[in-house]
Amino acid sequence: MRDDLDSLSLLGSKATEYRCDYAPEVLETFENKHPGRKYLVSFVCPEFTSLCPKTGQPDFAKIIINYIPRQRMVESKSLKLYLFSFRNHGDFHEDCVNIILDDLRALMDPLYIEVLGIFTPRGGIAIHPFASYADPADPEMTQLASRRMLEAFSRPALV
């Protein structure tokens, strides 16, 4: 086994524990093997669920996470378990998207990260919150964040 994978505790043949409460501590990282190159990593979670904090009704969404790594990258199984941990978490759509962004930013310190939630309609209204962060010391990343926010405002509603 490679030494750089020793810190990843979720991969392998042991049984997976699925947490049903918000659990950012399950997130794990590994070293970016290409820190001198800016490149995009995308995750699409088509089966995200959380709960309405007022009614307890389930909310369903597709969560899209895009980031440009710096030194650390999120391990995908830990991300899956983290997103699953929202299953019984009560928060509004906008809060879920911002919590995910904040947790991943704190975990990895990426150059750029964005999270889009495409929530299925409830009560006839669909909500698509978008949040992003860019390293303020990197003009290219701050321009990217501005451009992506304008694109989010100007695109037609996603179906």
Secondary structure, 3 states (H helix, E strand, C coil): CCHHHCCCCCCCCCCCCCCCCCCHHHCCEEECCCCCCCCCEEEEEEEEEEECCCCCCEEEEEEEEEEECCCEEECHHHHHHHHHCCCCCECCHHHHHHHHHHHHHHHHCCCEEEEEEEECCECCECCCCEEEEECCCCHHHHHHHHHHHHHHHHCCCCC
